[in-house]
Structures are given as structure tokens and as C-alpha cells.
Amino acid sequence: MGVNFKPNQGMVLIEPKAAETKTASGLYIPDTAKEKPQQGKVVAVGDAKEDQASFKEGDMVVYGKFSGTPYNQDGIEYLILKVEDILGTIL
């Protein structure tokens, strides 16, 4: 099942990676102390502007901590980001 959303030019739809719920030593992290995720999977890509990095569906990317606009579809939380807000691709 795909997402029914096509971002505008220069925008990308990201499915954020889930926040960590446990520390490496096994302690549970309460919701109030969880870090906002900064990594996610590209779900949909708008048309690229000239001289702009291109991303494809399935790429894992790192983006700015306070970037993007939340979007909810079928109970799944996504982020709509400007391509400029993506810091890099995880290889």
C-alpha cells in the first residue's frame, strides 16, 4: 500500500524513524525525554528544481531537528520537508 500524496516541486515526504524507547543499558525512556528523530525514509518526492540534490523513494536521510510539517495519513505520521532541509543521505 502506497501513500496517496505527491509533494510539490522541491519538497520530499519522509517517514521518520521511530524514536528510541530504551537505552543501550536497557532503561526505558519516558515520552517526555525522547529525542525527536532526525532520520527517516523518503516515501515520495516532488519534482526537483534546477541545481538541487535529488532523492528517490527508499533513501534513508538525515534532516534538521526542527524541520518539516507533520502530515498524517492512515494513522501513519509523515513529515513534509523542503529538499534544502535534508542534510544528507545515509549510505
PyMOL commands that set and color helices and strands:
alter all, ss='L'
color gray80, all
select helices_A, chain A and resi 31-33+83-85
alter helices_A, ss='H'
color red, helices_A
select strands_A, chain A and resi 11-16+39-45+60-63+69-73+76-82+86-89
alter strands_A, ss='S'
color yellow, strands_A
deselect
rebuild
show_as cartoon
